[in-house]
Amino acid sequence: MSEVKYKRVIMKLSGEALAGEKGTGINPPVIQKVAEELRDVHDLGVQIAIVVGGGNMWRGETGEELGMERVQADYIGMLGTVMNALALQDSLESLGVPTRVQTSIEMRQIAEPYIRRKAVRHLEKNRIVIFAAGTGSPYFSTDTTSALRAAEIGAEAILMAKNGVDGIYSADPNVDPNAVKFESLTHMDIIDKGLHVMDTTASSLSMENDIPLVVFNLNQPGNIKKVVAGENIGTTVRGE
């Protein structure tokens, strides 16, 4: 454990990151690679909790296009995160990594209900915990879930794995060639500059609880291990 900077982390995995180049749906080879990276970090003794998104299954914009009520659309999105969580759990356990899925919406046949003390106990027993179904309430993103769960379980950092983007930029680097990468920011900078990294609720929660955020490229092998070891990659958003 002496070789790591963060001993307990929340990792935010977007649905798009699990879809890979396909962009939508579950991509088993991509999920297996992510699971292998997580196994390597787990082997260091790091306690890992994961919040999964559902953008590869369903996006809020889809509901709007269909004329769907926002609340209903958000619940569909939550169910998408559960599918991703189960797929990730299967890949991790195929590698011999003990894993538990906890959902904010009860579905006891396939996962445990979210209970903070139980989640912490799983981490203490070196199990990876995957949080699914967001906060269980509409209008809250999985970014906010990450900040909330990090505060609840006492995580030392939130690791935000991006699909092909190696940090936070002043603009979308895939669109604007003049976009500038930030090495370090504060959560207030994220809010003031209107940077689309986390929503305002998530940034405020992280700032209030002094939880740093590290944004990095998931597609570069070994990056998760580098982040927990404290190497200066991606962009670090300071908690204060």
ZAPAFI-530059 format. One record per residue (C-alpha): residue in one letter; x, y negated, z negated. Coordinates in steps of 0.2 Angstrom, whole numbers, plus 5000, padded with zeros to 4 digits. Each point is the difference from the previous one (the first is absolute). Layout:
AXYZ;...
END
This chain:
M500050005000;S501549884998;E500149995019;V498249925002;K499449824996;Y498250044999;K499550154990;R498149995002;V499349935016;I498449985010;M500250035018;K498749925012;L499850105016;S498949935014;G498950115010;E500949945015;A501750064993;L499350184999;A499349995018;G501749965007;E500049965019;K498350075002;G499349854991;T498450094994;G499650164991;I501150124990;N501750045008;P500750154991;P501849995006;V500149824994;I499250044983;Q501250144998;K501549895002;V499349884988;A499850144988;E501850055002;E500649834996;L498949994984;R500650174995;D501849945001;V499649854989;H499050114988;D501550114998;L501049854993;G498750004985;V499149855006;Q498150004995;I499049975015;A498249945002;I499349975017;V498549895007;V499550055017;G499149895012;G498750065013;G500349895015;N500450155011;M498250064997;W498949854998;R500249814999;G498949874994;E499949925017;T499350155007;G498549994988;E499849815005;E500050055018;L498650134997;G499049874990;M500250104984;E499849934983;R501749964992;V499750114984;Q499650155011;A501549975011;D501149994985;Y499450174993;I500450085017;G501749934999;M500250074982;L499650185007;G501349985013;T501349974987;V499550164991;M500350105016;N501749925002;A500450044981;L499550195003;A501150015015;L501549924991;Q499750124985;D500050155011;S501749955008;L500849964983;E499550164993;S500650105015;L501749934995;G499850064982;V499649834993;P498650004986;T498749885005;R498349944993;V498749895010;Q498949894989;T498549915008;S499149844994;I498450085007;E499750174991;M500150155012;R500550134987;Q500050155013;I501649925008;A500849884988;E500149944983;P499049844995;Y501249864996;I500549994982;R501449894995;R500750104986;K499950165010;A500949925015;V501449944988;R500150184993;H500250075017;L501449885004;E500950054983;K499950185006;N500849955016;R498550025011;I499749885014;V498349924998;I499049945016;F498749874997;A498550015012;A498449915003;G500749834996;T499349924984;G498450085003;S499249845003;P499649915017;Y500949835004;F501650064993;S501550055011;T501250144997;D501349874998;T499049944984;T499950184995;S501950015001;A500249854989;L498750064988;R500650174998;A501849944998;A499549894985;E499050144993;I501350145000;G501549884996;A500850025017;E501749915002;A499749955018;I498850025015;L500850075015;M499149955016;A500550115015;K499749925017;N499850095016;G501549935011;V500249834991;D501549984989;G499449874988;I499049844999;Y500149875014;S499449825003;A498950075014;D499750175008;P501750055007;N499250115013;V499149845007;D501249854996;P501850025005;N500449854989;A499350084984;V501249994985;K500250144988;F500049964981;E501250094989;S499249944984;L498349924995;T498949984985;H498250054999;M499549815000;D501049985016;I498950145008;I498549904995;D500649835004;K500750045017;G498550115005;L501150155004;H498950155004;V500950134989;M498850034986;D498349914998;T499949864987;T499250104987;A501450135001;S501349875000;S499249914985;L499950164990;S501850045004;M500649834995;E499050004983;N500750174995;D501849965006;I500150155012;P501249985015;L499650065017;V501250075013;V499550005018;F501050115012;N500050115016;L499350174997;N500650075016;Q501849994995;P500550164992;G500749984982;N499249834998;I498950054985;K501550074991;K501049845004;V498649904992;V499950094984;A501950004999;G499949815000;E500849975017;N499749845009;I498950055014;G498349925006;T499349864991;T499949994981;V498549904992;R500449954982;G498750034987;E500249834991;
END
